[in-house]
Amino acid sequence: MKSQARFFKSLADETRLQILFLLSQKEELCVCDIMEALGITQSKASRHLRTLYHQGWVIDRREGVWMYYRLNLTPGSPTERQLKLLQRWWQDLPEARELQAGLEQWLTAKGRQTRPAARIAACTCS
C-alpha cells in the first residue's frame, strides 16, 4: 500500500493539481508555459513536475534547453481513472476556467513573439 499512498500524496498539493489540469488541456506544455500560467518560478515548477514524473503522471522530453511535459496515461491505469475523476471536478470550478484562460492568453502572446516556422517546435522562453 506504500505505492498507493505515494500516488495519492502526489495529488495532495494545489500546484500539482493545477499542473495536471493545465496538461489535461493541451497535448504538451513547456515548463515556461506552466510557469507563466501559474505565476510560479522555474524551480517551483520543476520540483512539482519531478514529483509528478516520479509518480508516473507525466513524461518529459528535452528539446535543446527546453523541457516539455505531457500526461502519461495508459488506458485503464489508475492515473487515467483518477484523472477522469479530477476532470469531472474541474469542469465546474471557476479557478479551472481562470487557469485555462490564463494559459490560452500566455500561449497566444508567446505565439506572437516567434516566427511562424519557429513556433512549430521551439519554445521562445529561456
Buried (B, 14 or more C-beta within 10 A) or exposed (E): EEEEEEBEEBBEEEBBBBBBBBBBBBEBBBBBBBBBBBEBEEEBBBEBBEBBBEBBBBBBEEEEEBBBBBBBBEEEEEBEEBBEEBBEEBEEEEEBEEBBEBBEEBBEEBEEEEEEEEBEEBBBBE
